[in-house]
Amino acid sequence: MVGATVFWALNYQISAIVLQQMSPVGLTFWRWMIAAVPLLVLAQIIERPDWRAVARALPRLVVLSLLGLVAYNLLLYMALHYTTPVGASLVNAGNPALMVMLSVLLVGQHVSKTGVGGIVLSLVGVLLVLTEGSWQTIAELDFNVGQIIMLGAILVWSLYTIYGRVPGVRPITSTAVQAVLVCVMLGPVAAVQGAGLPLGDSGATIGLIVIALLPSVCSYLLWNSAVSIVPSSTAAIYLNLITVFVVIIGLVAGQPLTLSAAVGGLLVIVGVVITSLAARRVPA
């Protein structure tokens, strides 16, 4: 899970650059088109999948592909048109609290009063990030569009993680089939948009390849392998490392970090730690 978050942090920073040459649909399509080949090869060599079981699980794989590979990435890339990688990642830090809330509502996970307090603290932190410390922003409903879009992104990622296990299909195979499904579903849209490869820009081309190999192949394999072993509420806390790594990369690259964003992000992380620890103490 730590490895997955390192590569996803790179996705935030590199995508912001590649999106100057590609549309969100084009980047999502070509990212998974490139990643599908090594994923299928790895699945066949390592897992030797039962393709009849995969066929039976196809409806569930289609839903997961729409949630975690299509919707999440499109929303993330749309958000990066309006906000910085650090701003998007700070909203993403509220994902674990949201995931625990949805786990309670959808799959009956029990959370103690301490856990509820942690969720509230995390939500306060997200609100602080969204408002940049100004209550006038709430009164005037003048939020950063990109960070609002990120709220939708973390919602679909929470659902993807909660329902990510596919009975009878191992993690690499699951990820590979989902990647192929993305290509099938987004291919016509990308063709209509004329979303080709950014061959005229070497920086964008290299960025696309890095995104296809590290945040796509490596991160999803590591994450799906992890959630096949541990509960989603336990995995959720590691998502905060995305924010940590994005901020570190951003600071090294000279990107600014406001006081309200830093304090809000800290509240989110503290709240999630409280929530996750409380969830582990209460038996489901």
BAVO-374784 format. One record per residue (C-alpha): residue in one letter; x, y, z. Coordinates in nm, 2 decimals, padded with zeros to 4 digits. Each point is the difference from the previous one (the first is absolute). Example, Ala and Ser with C-alpha at 12.3 -4.5 7.8 and 13.67 -1.06 7.14 Angstrom:
2
ATOM  res      px      py      pz
ATOM    A   01.23  -00.45   00.78
ATOM    S   00.14   00.34  -00.07
***
This chain:
284
ATOM  res      px      py      pz
ATOM    M   00.00   00.00   00.00
ATOM    V   00.29   00.24   00.07
ATOM    G   00.15  -00.08  -00.34
ATOM    A  -00.34   00.06  -00.17
ATOM    T  -00.03   00.34   00.16
ATOM    V   00.35   00.11  -00.10
ATOM    F  -00.08  -00.07  -00.37
ATOM    W  -00.35   00.17   00.03
ATOM    A   00.17   00.31   00.14
ATOM    L   00.21   00.01  -00.32
ATOM    N  -00.33  -00.03  -00.20
ATOM    Y  -00.12   00.33   00.16
ATOM    Q   00.31   00.19  -00.09
ATOM    I   00.08  -00.15  -00.34
ATOM    S  -00.36   00.01  -00.12
ATOM    A  -00.02   00.37   00.06
ATOM    I   00.27   00.04  -00.26
ATOM    V  -00.12  -00.26  -00.25
ATOM    L  -00.35   00.16   00.01
ATOM    Q   00.14   00.31  -00.17
ATOM    Q   00.03  -00.22  -00.31
ATOM    M  -00.28  -00.25   00.04
ATOM    S  -00.37   00.00   00.11
ATOM    P  -00.12  -00.20   00.31
ATOM    V  -00.16  -00.25  -00.23
ATOM    G   00.31  -00.04  -00.22
ATOM    L   00.23  -00.04   00.30
ATOM    T  -00.23  -00.26   00.17
ATOM    F  -00.04  -00.20  -00.33
ATOM    W   00.37  -00.01  -00.10
ATOM    R   00.11  -00.05   00.36
ATOM    W  -00.19  -00.33   00.02
ATOM    M   00.05  -00.09  -00.37
ATOM    I   00.38  -00.01   00.07
ATOM    A  -00.04  -00.16   00.35
ATOM    A  -00.23  -00.28  -00.12
ATOM    V   00.27  -00.19  -00.19
ATOM    P   00.25  -00.05   00.30
ATOM    L  -00.30  -00.06   00.23
ATOM    L  -00.13  -00.29  -00.22
ATOM    V   00.35  -00.15  -00.04
ATOM    L   00.06   00.02   00.38
ATOM    A  -00.34  -00.16   00.07
ATOM    Q   00.06  -00.29  -00.23
ATOM    I   00.35  -00.07   00.12
ATOM    I  -00.06   00.05   00.38
ATOM    E  -00.36  -00.10   00.06
ATOM    R  -00.10  -00.21  -00.30
ATOM    P  -00.36   00.11   00.03
ATOM    D  -00.31  -00.21  -00.05
ATOM    W  -00.15   00.20  -00.28
ATOM    R  -00.34  -00.17   00.05
ATOM    A  -00.01   00.14   00.35
ATOM    V   00.10   00.34  -00.14
ATOM    A  -00.29  -00.02  -00.25
ATOM    R  -00.24  -00.07   00.28
ATOM    A   00.12   00.30   00.20
ATOM    L  -00.01   00.23  -00.30
ATOM    P  -00.30   00.21   00.11
ATOM    R   00.18   00.08   00.33
ATOM    L   00.32   00.07  -00.18
ATOM    V  -00.18   00.25  -00.23
ATOM    V  -00.14   00.19   00.30
ATOM    L   00.34   00.01   00.17
ATOM    S   00.17   00.11  -00.32
ATOM    L  -00.25   00.29  -00.03
ATOM    L   00.05   00.10   00.36
ATOM    G   00.37  -00.03   00.07
ATOM    L   00.17   00.03  -00.35
ATOM    V  -00.24   00.22  -00.20
ATOM    A  -00.20   00.22   00.24
ATOM    Y   00.27   00.06   00.26
ATOM    N   00.27   00.09  -00.25
ATOM    L  -00.22   00.22  -00.22
ATOM    L  -00.11   00.19   00.31
ATOM    L   00.35   00.03   00.13
ATOM    Y   00.13   00.13  -00.34
ATOM    M  -00.29   00.24  -00.02
ATOM    A   00.07   00.13   00.35
ATOM    L   00.37   00.06  -00.09
ATOM    H  -00.12   00.24  -00.27
ATOM    Y  -00.13   00.23   00.28
ATOM    T   00.22  -00.07   00.30
ATOM    T   00.36  -00.09   00.08
ATOM    P   00.12  -00.36   00.07
ATOM    V   00.04   00.10   00.37
ATOM    G  -00.35   00.14   00.02
ATOM    A  -00.15  -00.31  -00.16
ATOM    S   00.20  -00.23   00.22
ATOM    L  -00.11   00.18   00.32
ATOM    V  -00.36  -00.06  -00.09
ATOM    N   00.09  -00.36  -00.08
ATOM    A   00.13  -00.03   00.36
ATOM    G  -00.37   00.00   00.11
ATOM    N  -00.05  -00.33  -00.19
ATOM    P   00.06  -00.23   00.29
ATOM    A  -00.26   00.17   00.22
ATOM    L  -00.25  -00.02  -00.29
ATOM    M   00.09  -00.36  -00.05
ATOM    V  -00.07  -00.09   00.36
ATOM    M  -00.33   00.19  -00.01
ATOM    L  -00.11  -00.19  -00.31
ATOM    S   00.12  -00.33   00.15
ATOM    V  -00.23   00.07   00.29
ATOM    L  -00.29   00.08  -00.23
ATOM    L   00.05  -00.26  -00.27
ATOM    V   00.16  -00.30   00.16
ATOM    G  -00.09   00.04   00.37
ATOM    Q   00.35   00.07   00.14
ATOM    H  -00.02   00.12   00.37
ATOM    V   00.17   00.32   00.10
ATOM    S   00.03   00.13   00.36
ATOM    K  -00.07   00.35   00.13
ATOM    T   00.37   00.07  -00.02
ATOM    G  -00.01  -00.11  -00.37
ATOM    V  -00.29   00.23  -00.07
ATOM    G   00.20   00.28   00.16
ATOM    G   00.29  -00.07  -00.23
ATOM    I  -00.23   00.01  -00.30
ATOM    V  -00.13   00.34   00.10
ATOM    L   00.35   00.13   00.06
ATOM    S   00.11  -00.12  -00.35
ATOM    L  -00.31   00.16  -00.16
ATOM    V   00.09   00.33   00.18
ATOM    G   00.35  -00.03  -00.14
ATOM    V  -00.14  -00.05  -00.36
ATOM    L  -00.23   00.30   00.05
ATOM    L   00.30   00.21   00.11
ATOM    V   00.18  -00.09  -00.31
ATOM    L  -00.30   00.07  -00.22
ATOM    T  -00.07   00.34   00.15
ATOM    E   00.37   00.10   00.04
ATOM    G  -00.08   00.10   00.35
ATOM    S  -00.27   00.25  -00.10
ATOM    W  -00.36  -00.04   00.12
ATOM    Q  -00.09   00.26  -00.26
ATOM    T   00.06  -00.28  -00.26
ATOM    I  -00.28  -00.20   00.16
ATOM    A  -00.24   00.29   00.01
ATOM    E   00.07   00.09  -00.36
ATOM    L   00.03  -00.37  -00.12
ATOM    D   00.32   00.11  -00.17
ATOM    F   00.19  -00.33   00.01
ATOM    N   00.29  -00.11  -00.21
ATOM    V  -00.16  -00.20  -00.29
ATOM    G   00.29  -00.25  -00.02
ATOM    Q  -00.03  -00.09   00.37
ATOM    I  -00.37  -00.04  -00.03
ATOM    I   00.06  -00.24  -00.29
ATOM    M   00.25  -00.19   00.22
ATOM    L  -00.28  -00.07   00.25
ATOM    G  -00.17  -00.20  -00.28
ATOM    A   00.33  -00.18  -00.07
ATOM    I   00.04  -00.11   00.36
ATOM    L  -00.36  -00.12   00.01
ATOM    V   00.04  -00.24  -00.29
ATOM    W   00.34  -00.11   00.13
ATOM    S  -00.15  -00.09   00.33
ATOM    L  -00.27  -00.21  -00.17
ATOM    Y   00.27  -00.16  -00.22
ATOM    T   00.20  -00.11   00.31
ATOM    I  -00.30  -00.12   00.20
ATOM    Y  -00.12  -00.22  -00.28
ATOM    G   00.34  -00.07  -00.15
ATOM    R   00.02  -00.37   00.08
ATOM    V  -00.11  -00.22  -00.29
ATOM    P  -00.06  -00.36   00.11
ATOM    G   00.18  -00.25  -00.21
ATOM    V   00.22   00.26  -00.18
ATOM    R   00.35   00.08   00.13
ATOM    P   00.13   00.36   00.03
ATOM    I   00.22   00.02  -00.30
ATOM    T  -00.26  -00.16  -00.23
ATOM    S  -00.27   00.23   00.14
ATOM    T   00.21   00.31  -00.07
ATOM    A   00.10  -00.12  -00.35
ATOM    V  -00.36  -00.07  -00.10
ATOM    Q  -00.11   00.33   00.14
ATOM    A   00.26   00.17  -00.21
ATOM    V  -00.12  -00.17  -00.31
ATOM    L  -00.36   00.10   00.08
ATOM    V   00.11   00.36   00.03
ATOM    C   00.15  -00.01  -00.35
ATOM    V  -00.32  -00.15  -00.14
ATOM    M  -00.23   00.25   00.17
ATOM    L   00.21   00.32  -00.06
ATOM    G   00.14  -00.10  -00.34
ATOM    P  -00.30   00.14  -00.20
ATOM    V   00.00   00.32   00.21
ATOM    A   00.37   00.06  -00.04
ATOM    A  -00.04  -00.06  -00.38
ATOM    V  -00.28   00.25  -00.03
ATOM    Q   00.21   00.26   00.20
ATOM    G   00.31  -00.07  -00.22
ATOM    A   00.19  -00.08   00.32
ATOM    G   00.33  -00.12  -00.14
ATOM    L   00.34  -00.05   00.15
ATOM    P   00.20   00.31   00.08
ATOM    L   00.28  -00.10  -00.23
ATOM    G   00.10   00.36  -00.07
ATOM    D   00.09   00.07   00.36
ATOM    S   00.27  -00.23   00.14
ATOM    G  -00.07   00.11   00.36
ATOM    A  -00.37  -00.09  -00.02
ATOM    T   00.09  -00.33  -00.17
ATOM    I   00.24  -00.10   00.27
ATOM    G  -00.25   00.11   00.26
ATOM    L  -00.27  -00.21  -00.15
ATOM    I   00.23  -00.31   00.00
ATOM    V   00.09   00.06   00.36
ATOM    I  -00.37   00.03   00.09
ATOM    A  -00.08  -00.32  -00.19
ATOM    L   00.27  -00.20   00.17
ATOM    L   00.02   00.13   00.36
ATOM    P  -00.34   00.15   00.11
ATOM    S  -00.19  -00.24  -00.22
ATOM    V   00.18  -00.34  -00.01
ATOM    C   00.19   00.01   00.33
ATOM    S  -00.24   00.20   00.22
ATOM    Y  -00.32  -00.19  -00.10
ATOM    L   00.18  -00.34   00.03
ATOM    L   00.13   00.09   00.35
ATOM    W  -00.33   00.15   00.11
ATOM    N  -00.23  -00.28  -00.13
ATOM    S   00.24  -00.26   00.15
ATOM    A  -00.02   00.19   00.34
ATOM    V  -00.38   00.03   00.01
ATOM    S  -00.03  -00.37  -00.08
ATOM    I   00.18  -00.06   00.33
ATOM    V  -00.10   00.28   00.24
ATOM    P  -00.34   00.17   00.08
ATOM    S  -00.07   00.32  -00.19
ATOM    S  -00.01   00.20   00.32
ATOM    T   00.36  -00.11   00.08
ATOM    A   00.11   00.07  -00.35
ATOM    A  -00.17   00.34   00.01
ATOM    I   00.25   00.17   00.23
ATOM    Y   00.29  -00.06  -00.24
ATOM    L  -00.17   00.23  -00.26
ATOM    N   00.11   00.30   00.21
ATOM    L   00.36  -00.08  -00.11
ATOM    I  -00.10   00.13  -00.34
ATOM    T  -00.04   00.34   00.14
ATOM    V   00.33  -00.02   00.19
ATOM    F   00.19  -00.11  -00.31
ATOM    V  -00.17   00.25  -00.23
ATOM    V   00.08   00.29   00.24
ATOM    I   00.37  -00.12   00.03
ATOM    I   00.03  -00.02  -00.38
ATOM    G  -00.17   00.34  -00.03
ATOM    L   00.22   00.17   00.25
ATOM    V   00.31  -00.14  -00.17
ATOM    A  -00.13   00.13  -00.33
ATOM    G  -00.07   00.34   00.15
ATOM    Q  -00.38  -00.02   00.03
ATOM    P  -00.15   00.22   00.28
ATOM    L  -00.19  -00.14   00.30
ATOM    T  -00.24   00.24   00.18
ATOM    L  -00.04   00.00   00.38
ATOM    S  -00.37  -00.09  -00.02
ATOM    A   00.07  -00.29  -00.23
ATOM    A   00.28  -00.13   00.23
ATOM    V  -00.22   00.02   00.31
ATOM    G  -00.30  -00.15  -00.18
ATOM    G   00.21  -00.28  -00.13
ATOM    L   00.13  -00.07   00.35
ATOM    L  -00.35  -00.01   00.14
ATOM    V  -00.10  -00.25  -00.27
ATOM    I   00.29  -00.23   00.08
ATOM    V  -00.05   00.02   00.38
ATOM    G  -00.37  -00.07  -00.05
ATOM    V   00.06  -00.30  -00.22
ATOM    V   00.25  -00.15   00.24
ATOM    I  -00.25   00.03   00.28
ATOM    T  -00.28  -00.15  -00.22
ATOM    S   00.22  -00.29  -00.12
ATOM    L   00.12  -00.09   00.35
ATOM    A  -00.35   00.02   00.14
ATOM    A  -00.13  -00.22  -00.29
ATOM    R   00.27  -00.27   00.08
ATOM    R  -00.10  -00.01   00.37
ATOM    V  -00.37  -00.06  -00.08
ATOM    P  -00.08  -00.35  -00.13
ATOM    A  -00.22  -00.01  -00.31
***
